[in-house]
């Protein structure tokens, strides 16, 4: 597969969530003690600047101290980020023609769908992340028609 590592880049608003809070989510979202079986799927955290680097290394050290184990997740500076090909973007959403069709009506360019937080939320629900209660709380803000909302609600209930 080459010498790449699959990763995601998170754009966030520090007024809503701190980098430290994101690190807490990061450490609990994978097994940081597992030795990677390939470069493509290795556990890695890319940091953008010195402050993020310090927080990352401190959080790694705290986790090692708490668990009394060596963390295998790599911490490295970001040099360049390449987005995945379009067919990988919002993958689950793209496989529901009625729902992706609604976003295509809202956004004139596919990149706008890729950058849409609403499309990201819907993609996550389709993939099985989130529950019916959470969906109900934000459904009105997702920009879906009543038909689209019903399709998504039925998918999440299953």
C-alpha positions as CSV (number, residue, x, y, z in Angstrom):
1,X,0.0,0.0,0.0
2,X,3.0,2.3,0.1
3,X,4.4,4.3,2.9
4,X,1.4,6.2,4.0
5,X,-0.6,6.0,7.3
6,X,-4.3,6.5,7.3
7,X,-5.3,9.4,9.5
8,X,-8.0,12.0,10.0
9,X,-7.5,15.7,10.6
10,X,-9.8,17.4,13.0
11,X,-10.7,21.1,12.7
12,X,-12.0,22.2,16.0
13,X,-13.0,25.4,17.9
14,X,-11.0,25.7,21.1
15,X,-13.9,27.8,22.5
16,X,-16.0,24.7,22.3
17,X,-13.5,21.9,23.1
18,X,-9.9,22.1,24.2
19,X,-7.0,20.2,22.7
20,X,-6.6,18.4,26.0
21,X,-10.2,17.2,25.8
22,X,-9.5,16.0,22.2
23,X,-6.4,14.1,23.6
24,X,-8.6,12.4,26.2
25,X,-10.9,11.2,23.4
26,X,-8.0,10.2,21.3
27,X,-6.4,8.0,23.9
28,X,-9.7,6.2,24.6
29,X,-10.6,5.8,20.9
30,X,-7.9,3.2,20.2
31,X,-5.6,0.7,21.9
32,X,-2.5,2.8,22.5
33,X,-0.6,-0.2,23.8
34,X,-0.9,-2.3,20.7
35,X,2.0,-2.8,18.4
36,X,1.0,-1.8,14.9
37,X,0.9,-4.6,12.3
38,X,1.5,-2.2,9.4
39,X,2.5,1.4,8.7
40,X,-0.9,1.9,7.0
41,X,-2.8,1.3,10.2
42,X,-0.4,2.4,12.9
43,X,-1.5,4.3,16.0
44,X,-0.2,7.9,15.5
45,X,-0.9,11.4,16.6
46,X,0.3,14.3,14.5
47,X,0.7,17.6,16.2
48,X,0.9,21.0,14.6
49,X,3.0,23.1,16.9
50,X,5.1,23.2,20.1
51,X,2.1,23.7,22.4
52,X,0.3,20.7,21.0
53,X,3.5,18.7,21.1
54,X,3.9,19.4,24.8
55,X,0.3,18.5,25.6
56,X,0.5,15.3,23.5
57,X,3.8,14.1,25.2
58,X,2.4,15.0,28.7
59,X,-0.8,13.1,28.1
60,X,1.1,10.1,26.8
61,X,3.4,10.1,29.9
62,X,0.3,10.4,32.1
63,X,-1.3,7.4,30.4
64,X,1.8,5.3,30.7
65,X,2.1,6.2,34.4
66,X,-1.6,5.4,35.1
67,X,-1.6,2.1,33.2
68,X,2.0,1.1,34.0
69,X,2.5,0.1,30.3
70,X,4.5,1.5,27.4
71,X,2.4,3.4,24.9
72,X,3.1,2.3,21.3
73,X,1.2,5.2,19.7
74,X,3.7,7.4,17.8
75,X,3.7,11.2,18.3
76,X,5.2,13.1,15.4
77,X,5.0,16.6,13.9
78,X,2.6,17.0,10.9
79,X,4.5,17.6,7.7
80,X,1.8,17.3,5.1
81,X,-1.8,15.9,5.1
82,X,-3.3,14.4,2.0
83,X,-7.1,14.0,2.1
84,X,-8.4,10.6,1.0
85,X,-9.9,10.1,-2.4
86,X,-13.5,11.4,-2.9
87,X,-15.0,7.9,-2.8
88,X,-13.7,7.5,0.8
89,X,-15.2,10.9,1.9
90,X,-18.5,10.6,3.8
91,X,-18.4,6.9,2.7
92,X,-21.5,5.8,4.5
93,X,-23.5,8.8,3.5
94,X,-22.5,8.3,-0.2
95,X,-24.0,4.8,0.0
96,X,-27.5,6.1,0.8
97,X,-28.6,7.7,-2.5
98,X,-31.6,9.6,-1.0
99,X,-29.5,11.2,1.7
100,X,-26.5,12.1,-0.3
101,X,-28.9,13.5,-2.9
102,X,-30.2,15.9,-0.3
103,X,-26.7,17.2,0.4
104,X,-26.0,17.5,-3.3
105,X,-29.0,19.9,-3.6
106,X,-27.7,21.9,-0.6
107,X,-24.0,22.0,-1.7
108,X,-23.0,22.7,-5.3
109,X,-19.6,21.1,-5.0
110,X,-18.7,17.7,-3.5
111,X,-15.9,19.3,-1.5
112,X,-18.6,21.4,0.3
113,X,-20.2,18.1,1.4
114,X,-16.9,16.8,2.6
115,X,-16.4,20.0,4.7
116,X,-20.0,20.0,6.0
117,X,-20.3,19.3,9.7
118,X,-24.0,18.3,9.1
119,X,-22.9,15.7,6.5
120,X,-20.2,14.5,8.9
121,X,-22.8,14.0,11.6
122,X,-25.2,12.1,9.3
123,X,-22.3,9.9,8.0
124,X,-21.5,9.1,11.7
125,X,-25.1,8.1,12.5
126,X,-25.3,5.9,9.4
127,X,-22.1,4.2,10.4
128,X,-23.6,3.4,13.8
129,X,-22.2,6.1,15.9
130,X,-24.8,7.9,18.0
131,X,-28.2,6.8,19.2
132,X,-31.8,7.7,18.5
133,X,-32.0,10.1,21.5
134,X,-28.9,12.1,20.3
135,X,-30.3,12.2,16.7
136,X,-33.6,13.5,17.9
137,X,-31.9,16.3,19.7
138,X,-30.1,17.5,16.6
139,X,-32.2,16.3,13.8
140,X,-33.7,19.7,13.0
141,X,-30.3,21.2,12.6
142,X,-29.0,18.7,10.0
143,X,-30.8,20.3,7.1
144,X,-32.6,17.2,5.9
145,X,-36.1,17.1,4.5
146,X,-38.8,15.3,6.5
147,X,-38.3,12.3,4.2
148,X,-34.5,12.3,4.7
149,X,-35.0,12.7,8.4
150,X,-37.3,9.7,8.5
151,X,-34.8,7.6,6.6
152,X,-32.0,8.5,9.0
153,X,-34.2,7.9,12.0
154,X,-35.2,4.4,10.8
155,X,-31.5,3.6,10.2
156,X,-30.5,4.7,13.7
157,X,-33.3,2.8,15.4
158,X,-32.0,-0.5,14.0
